Amino acid sequence: MKAVVERKTKEVEVKVKIDLSGKDYSINTGIPFFDHMLESFAKHSNISLFIDAKGDLDVDEHHTIEDVAIALGTAIKKALGSKKGINRFGDSIVPMDDSVTICGVDISGRGFLNFNGNLKDCKGFTSDNFVHFLDTLCRNSGINVYMEVKGINAHHMMESAFKAFAIAFKKAIKIVDEDIKSTKGILD
């Protein structure tokens, strides 16, 4: 349940190491708020996650956020392997001050994001990049995510969303037996 993914383009260089059974994390993307969100994801999903990204932040944050999502999604997919024995489904409701997020996860192999919420931008992390990150992560990991976010404060809304996703993900990847949770016999 480990994987290493490196991705290098003309715009971004990123390395992701993940261990789904670990508990350490170190995140450096050059975007402090994004680092904070990824640290919340690692902490609340109980995984080891190491991300080092160097991107063209002088242009904007989009390329770095997108390439981290591609690399992280790919690493999650690799680390899950055949998905044998995982619970497959997870859900959570996470309140944070004025905000609340409802999140459901299905590690089906068919990545899709269904997002509902009216977010505002945070410093260095726009609402567009938030949704784009989650969508790109879903497509590259093969995880289906339903997420609804309500609130007033953009920081609280985004943080409750990352935490809700983390908790639902933690439940979904939990090893519960030796079975593949699909009548098809495969999660792909």
Secondary structure, DSSP 8 states (H G I E B T S, - for coil): -EEEEEEE-SSEEEEEEEETT---EEEE-S-HHHHHHHHHHHHHHT-EEEEEEEE-TTT-SHHHHHHHHHHHHHHHHHHHTT-TTB--EEEEEEEETTEEEEEEEE--S--EEEEE-----BTTB-HHHHHHHHHHHHHHHT-EEEEEEE-S-HHHHHHHHHHHHHHHHHHHH-B-SS--SSTTS---
